[in-house]
Amino acid sequence: MNPEMMNALTQMQKMQEEMERVQATLGSITATAEAGGSMVRVTANGNNEIVSIKLQKEVIDPNDIEMMEDLIITAANRALANAKALADEKTNAVAKNLMPNIPGLPFNL
């Protein structure tokens, strides 16, 4: 195997190891979003899991369950989107740092 190919394989192995390390930490990345003027607060992690839902007493109205459900859905979707953006940022940073060092790739990040 030529030295350039060995270097490429070494770099790819480093990138895989770094990506695995980053993915192992995604559960500790959290993002919080609110809805209804902070009446509903939802926190999600980088593994796309909801880890916390906080409701203000004022949002709990037995006569308007639909509004509370809508606020929870809105806050949850925002929190998941924010957590995904943070996770993507971390994983893209690894790829950007390592990909340009791999010879023979037809593209740059």
Number of C-alpha atoms within 10 A of each C-alpha: 5 6 8 12 13 11 14 17 14 13 18 17 12 14 19 15 12 16 18 12 12 15 16 12 15 20 17 12 15 22 22 21 21 22 18 16 8 15 18 24 22 26 22 28 24 25 18 17 15 19 13 12 16 13 16 11 9 8 17 13 11 8 7 10 11 11 14 19 12 13 22 22 15 18 24 25 17 20 25 24 18 21 27 21 14 18 24 14 11 18 18 14 14 17 16 13 11 17 18 14 14 17 13 10 10 5 7 9 10
